[in-house]
Amino acid sequence: MSTRPARLRALNLENIHAEGEAALRSAGFEVSALPDALAENQLIEALHGVHVLGIRSNTMVTEKVLDAAPDLLAIGAYCIGTNQIDLTAAARRGIAVFNAPFSNTRSVVELALAEIIALTRRLTEKDRDMHAGVWRKSASGAHEVRSRRLGIVGYGNIGTQLSVLAENLGMQVLFHDTADKLALGNARRCESLEELLAEADIVTLHVDGRRGNSGLFGEREFALMRRRAIFLNLSRGFVVDYDALRAHLESGHLAGAAVDVFPAEPRAVGEEFRSPLRGLPNVILTPHIGGSTEEAQRDIGAFVGGKLADYVRSGATSLSVNLPTLTLPEVAGEHRIIHVHRNTPGVLAQINGVLAGDGVNIDAQFLGTRGEIGYVITDVGADLEQSTCDLLEKLPETIRLRVLS
């Protein structure tokens, strides 16, 4: 069993916004920060005595890391994606994971629109010519985005907002999603990816980081795209075969591309970036900055930092990506018992049997389940003995027990 530590410690990596640190400090955390991602062995060393870890996309939190961090209560991914964290391993250790599924949506959408316009007007090539002292004024190959057909693959938070703004620019929007999504405005759903690729002048990917999306877009998909179409990937690096993309750009089949995410990305600022797309004049490459605006990072910092603080202080798991979701009121009794367990029949009865057997009165109780994980929060009066907590911890289904007083 663990009670709330006398000194709560948090470690933030990868230049998390000051709002994230402020949210934790206001909840009583001592916060340390490092500017870069850490390799596995470095992370294991850094997590000694740390209760909350904050990361972005380049820190890999593996099962080995989690095994070496017994004090860790929660992880905050200050970004949308969580595929850099072993979520199942975290849940099996009672470690909650939170992310920011909405906070950087606008920033990613604006970058996509900017790149669509830049590529459609061939601005990158004009810019390079001008910096080289070449005046090449011509309308050849430059187009308005109005009336162009935009194909959005992945119609989630980002895809839908892009759909609305693109339509406001006069674009015709097509989309494809494996889930049944409601079309916004005049957007048209395509029943298959192949249908979308055959019609779209611009294809942009906004899929999530699930393993099933690995290698989603390769030689076959590029070959199915319209001649002189434009391609964007601002979703996940492992989704696309970039060698195949280069071949279709060099052949002239595709007119241009913009890429913000890569299968392997440098861990620190200043490290060399390697990609088969380097050196192509009709490709915009950006260092995973889709959500890197001051506005988005401020909102993400406050949102994720607040979720982490709420979880450690009260056990609230609203919008956790790996534990059952419970939105909780203030503590109703003298103590709050937080019990993460394997989701098997009869666990709640066992917990209540232990409490009843020791004469503990329950003031309030909350239960949630998610797959193989169960989560019970019980508020009790002042009559809670250590022996009662020991019995709860010894239940064979118990994963983690915390008591807040």
C-alpha positions in Angstrom: 0.0 0.0 0.0 1.1 3.6 -0.6 -0.1 6.8 0.9 0.3 10.2 -0.7 4.1 10.8 -0.6 5.3 13.6 1.7 7.1 15.1 -1.3 5.6 14.6 -4.7 8.2 14.6 -7.5 7.6 15.1 -11.2 10.0 14.9 -14.2 9.2 16.7 -17.4 11.2 16.0 -20.6 11.3 17.4 -24.1 10.6 21.1 -23.4 7.1 20.8 -22.0 5.4 24.3 -21.7 5.8 26.2 -18.4 2.0 25.8 -17.9 2.5 22.1 -17.4 5.0 22.7 -14.7 2.9 25.4 -13.1 -0.1 23.0 -12.9 2.0 20.5 -11.1 3.7 23.0 -8.8 0.4 24.4 -7.7 -0.6 20.8 -6.7 2.5 20.6 -4.5 4.9 18.8 -6.9 8.6 19.4 -7.0 9.3 19.6 -10.7 12.5 18.8 -12.6 12.8 19.4 -16.3 15.2 18.3 -19.1 15.1 19.7 -22.6 15.5 16.5 -24.6 14.2 12.9 -24.7 16.1 10.3 -22.8 17.3 6.8 -24.0 15.9 3.8 -22.1 18.8 3.4 -19.6 19.0 7.2 -19.0 15.2 7.3 -18.3 15.4 4.4 -15.9 18.1 6.2 -13.9 16.2 9.5 -14.0 12.9 8.0 -12.7 14.2 7.0 -9.3 11.9 8.5 -6.7 9.7 10.1 -9.5 5.9 9.9 -9.1 4.8 11.7 -12.4 6.6 11.6 -15.8 5.8 14.2 -18.5 6.9 13.5 -22.1 6.2 14.3 -25.7 6.6 12.1 -28.7 10.3 11.1 -28.6 10.6 9.4 -25.2 9.9 5.7 -25.3 8.4 4.4 -22.1 8.9 0.6 -22.3 7.9 -2.2 -20.0 11.5 -2.3 -18.9 11.3 1.3 -17.9 8.1 0.8 -16.0 9.5 -2.2 -14.1 12.3 0.0 -12.9 10.0 2.8 -11.7 8.0 1.5 -8.7 7.2 5.0 -7.5 5.7 6.1 -10.8 1.9 6.8 -10.4 1.1 8.5 -13.7 2.5 9.5 -17.1 1.5 12.6 -19.1 1.9 12.6 -22.9 1.9 16.3 -23.7 0.8 15.6 -27.3 -2.0 13.6 -29.0 -0.2 10.3 -29.6 0.6 7.7 -26.9 2.2 4.9 -29.0 5.5 5.8 -27.4 4.2 4.4 -24.1 3.5 0.8 -23.4 -0.1 1.4 -22.3 -0.9 -2.2 -21.4 2.2 -2.5 -19.2 1.4 0.7 -17.5 -2.2 -0.3 -16.8 -1.0 -3.7 -15.4 1.1 -1.7 -12.9 -1.7 0.7 -12.0 0.0 3.7 -13.7 -2.4 6.1 -15.4 -1.6 7.7 -18.7 -3.1 11.0 -19.9 -2.7 12.8 -23.2 -4.1 15.9 -24.9 -6.4 14.7 -27.6 -7.9 18.1 -28.5 -5.5 20.9 -27.5 -3.3 21.1 -30.6 -6.0 20.4 -33.2 -6.2 23.9 -34.6 -2.4 24.2 -34.9 -2.1 21.0 -36.9 -5.0 22.0 -39.2 -3.4 25.5 -39.9 -0.1 23.9 -40.8 -1.8 21.5 -43.2 -3.7 24.3 -44.9 -0.5 26.4 -45.1 1.4 23.5 -46.7 -1.5 22.8 -49.1 -1.5 26.4 -50.3 2.4 26.5 -50.5 2.6 23.4 -52.6 -0.3 24.2 -54.8 1.3 27.6 -55.6 4.8 26.1 -55.8 6.0 28.6 -53.2 8.9 26.5 -51.9 10.4 26.4 -55.4 9.9 30.1 -55.9 11.4 30.8 -52.6 14.5 28.7 -53.4 14.9 30.4 -56.7 14.7 33.9 -55.2 17.3 33.1 -52.5 19.6 31.8 -55.3 19.1 35.2 -57.1 16.9 33.7 -59.9 13.8 35.7 -60.9 11.4 33.2 -62.4 7.9 34.8 -62.6 5.5 32.3 -64.1 2.0 30.9 -63.5 3.0 27.5 -64.9 2.0 24.7 -62.5 0.5 27.2 -59.9 -3.1 26.8 -58.9 -5.7 28.2 -56.5 -6.9 25.8 -53.9 -10.5 26.8 -54.6 -12.4 23.9 -56.3 -9.5 21.5 -55.7 -10.5 18.1 -54.2 -9.1 17.4 -50.8 -9.0 13.8 -49.7 -8.8 13.4 -45.9 -7.7 10.0 -44.6 -8.8 9.8 -41.0 -11.8 11.9 -40.0 -11.2 12.5 -36.3 -10.7 15.7 -34.4 -8.1 17.1 -36.8 -9.6 15.7 -40.0 -13.1 17.1 -39.3 -11.8 20.6 -38.4 -9.6 20.6 -41.5 -12.7 19.5 -43.5 -14.7 22.6 -42.3 -11.9 25.1 -42.9 -10.9 23.7 -46.3 -14.5 23.9 -47.4 -14.6 27.5 -46.3 -11.7 28.1 -48.8 -13.8 26.6 -51.6 -12.3 23.1 -51.6 -14.3 20.0 -52.3 -13.8 17.6 -49.4 -13.7 13.8 -49.6 -12.9 11.7 -46.6 -12.3 8.1 -45.6 -12.4 6.6 -42.1 -12.6 3.0 -40.9 -15.2 4.1 -38.4 -18.7 5.4 -39.3 -18.3 9.2 -39.1 -20.8 11.9 -39.8 -19.9 14.1 -42.7 -19.6 17.8 -41.9 -20.8 20.5 -44.3 -20.7 19.3 -47.9 -17.9 16.7 -47.3 -18.5 13.4 -49.0 -17.6 10.0 -47.5 -15.6 7.6 -49.6 -16.4 3.9 -48.9 -12.8 2.9 -49.6 -9.4 4.4 -49.6 -9.1 3.4 -53.2 -12.1 5.6 -54.1 -10.6 8.6 -52.4 -7.2 8.2 -54.0 -8.7 8.0 -57.5 -10.5 11.3 -57.0 -8.5 13.6 -54.7 -6.1 16.2 -56.0 -4.6 16.5 -52.5 -4.4 13.6 -50.0 -3.7 14.3 -46.4 -3.3 11.7 -43.6 -4.7 12.2 -40.1 -4.8 8.7 -38.7 -4.0 7.6 -35.2 -1.1 5.7 -33.9 -2.6 2.2 -33.6 -0.4 -0.6 -34.8 -2.8 -1.6 -37.5 -1.9 1.7 -39.3 1.7 0.8 -39.7 2.6 0.7 -43.4 -0.8 2.0 -44.3 0.5 4.1 -47.2 3.1 2.6 -49.6 3.9 1.9 -53.2 0.4 0.6 -54.0 -1.4 3.6 -52.6 0.9 6.2 -54.2 0.4 4.5 -57.6 -3.4 4.8 -57.1 -3.2 8.6 -56.6 -4.0 10.9 -59.4 -1.2 12.1 -61.5 0.3 15.4 -60.2 -1.5 15.1 -56.9 -0.1 16.4 -53.7 0.5 14.3 -50.5 0.7 15.3 -46.9 1.5 13.3 -43.7 1.0 15.1 -40.4 -0.1 12.0 -38.5 2.5 9.3 -37.7 5.8 8.5 -39.3 5.5 4.7 -39.4 2.3 5.0 -41.5 4.1 5.8 -44.8 6.8 4.2 -46.9 9.0 7.3 -47.6 11.2 5.5 -50.1 8.1 4.8 -52.2 7.0 8.5 -51.8 10.4 9.7 -53.1 10.2 7.5 -56.1 6.8 8.9 -57.1 8.0 12.4 -56.6 11.1 11.9 -58.6 9.2 10.3 -61.4 6.8 13.3 -61.6 3.8 11.2 -60.8 3.2 13.3 -57.7 3.6 17.1 -57.8 4.8 17.6 -54.2 4.6 16.5 -50.6 4.7 17.9 -47.1 5.8 15.7 -44.2 6.0 16.5 -40.5 6.5 13.0 -38.9 9.1 10.3 -39.5 9.7 6.7 -38.5 12.9 7.7 -36.6 13.3 11.2 -35.3 16.3 12.8 -33.5 15.9 12.8 -29.7 17.6 16.2 -29.2 17.7 19.6 -31.0 20.7 19.8 -33.3 21.0 16.1 -34.0 21.3 15.1 -37.7 18.0 14.4 -39.3 18.0 11.6 -41.9 15.3 10.9 -44.5 15.1 9.7 -48.1 13.1 12.9 -48.7 15.9 15.3 -48.0 17.0 17.4 -51.0 13.8 17.2 -53.0 12.8 20.7 -54.1 9.0 20.0 -54.1 8.9 18.6 -50.6 8.3 20.6 -47.4 9.9 18.9 -44.4 9.2 20.1 -40.9 10.5 18.7 -37.5 7.3 17.3 -36.0 5.9 20.7 -35.3 2.2 20.2 -36.2 1.2 21.0 -32.6 4.2 23.3 -31.9 2.6 26.7 -31.5 2.8 28.7 -28.3 -1.0 28.6 -28.1 -1.2 24.8 -28.5 1.7 24.0 -26.1 0.2 26.4 -23.5 -3.2 24.6 -23.7 -1.6 21.2 -23.7 0.6 22.0 -20.7 -2.3 23.2 -18.6 -4.6 20.3 -19.7 -2.3 17.4 -19.2 -0.6 18.9 -16.1 -4.1 19.4 -14.6 -5.1 15.8 -15.3 -1.9 14.5 -13.7 -2.4 16.6 -10.6 -6.1 15.5 -10.3 -5.2 11.9 -10.5 -2.5 12.0 -7.9 -4.6 14.2 -5.5 -8.0 12.5 -5.9 -7.7 9.4 -8.1 -9.8 11.0 -11.0 -9.1 9.3 -14.3 -11.3 11.3 -16.6 -9.9 10.9 -20.2 -7.2 8.5 -19.1 -6.2 6.4 -22.1 -5.4 3.2 -20.3 -7.4 3.0 -17.0 -11.2 3.0 -16.5 -12.5 6.5 -16.6 -14.0 7.9 -13.3 -14.9 11.6 -12.8 -15.0 12.1 -9.0 -16.4 14.6 -6.5 -14.3 15.8 -3.6 -13.4 13.2 -1.0 -16.6 12.3 0.9 -14.9 10.8 4.0 -11.7 11.0 6.0 -9.9 8.6 3.6 -10.1 7.7 0.0 -9.0 4.1 -1.0 -7.9 3.8 -4.6 -7.8 0.2 -5.7 -6.6 -0.9 -9.2 -7.2 -4.6 -9.8 -7.5 -7.3 -12.3 -11.1 -7.3 -13.7 -12.5 -10.6 -12.5 -15.9 -11.3 -11.0 -16.4 -10.7 -7.3 -13.6 -8.2 -6.6 -16.0 -5.5 -5.4 -17.6 -8.0 -3.0 -14.2 -9.0 -1.7 -13.2 -5.3 -1.1 -16.5 -4.5 0.7 -16.2 -7.8 2.6 -12.8 -6.7 4.0 -14.1 -3.3 4.9 -17.3 -4.7 6.5 -15.3 -7.3 8.4 -13.2 -4.5 10.0 -16.2 -2.4 10.7 -15.3 0.3 8.2 -18.3 2.4 7.1 -18.4 3.4 3.3 -19.4 7.0 2.7 -19.2 6.7 -1.2 -18.0 4.3 -3.7 -17.2 4.4 -7.5 -16.4 1.5 -9.9 -15.1 1.4 -13.4 -13.7 -1.3 -15.7 -11.7 -1.3 -18.9 -10.8 -4.6 -20.5 -8.7 -6.6 -18.0 -8.4 -3.6 -15.5 -10.9 -2.7 -12.8 -10.8 0.5 -10.7 -12.6 1.1 -7.4 -12.5 4.2 -5.3 -14.0 4.0 -1.9 -14.4 7.0 0.5 -14.5 5.9 4.2 -14.7 7.4 7.6 -11.9 7.9 10.1 -11.9 4.3 11.3 -9.4 3.0 8.8 -6.6 0.8 10.2 -3.3 -0.2 8.6 -4.4 -3.8 9.0 -7.4 -3.2 6.8 -5.2 -1.8 4.1 -2.9 -4.7 4.4 -5.8 -7.1 3.8 -6.9 -5.2 0.7 -3.4 -5.2 -0.7 -3.2 -9.0 -0.2 -6.2 -9.7 -2.3 -5.0 -11.8 -5.3 -6.5 -9.4 -7.8 -4.9 -6.3 -6.4 -2.6 -4.4 -8.8 -2.1 -1.2 -6.8 -3.5 0.3 -3.6 -3.3 3.9 -2.6 -4.8 5.7 0.3 -5.4 9.4 0.3 -6.1 11.1 3.6 
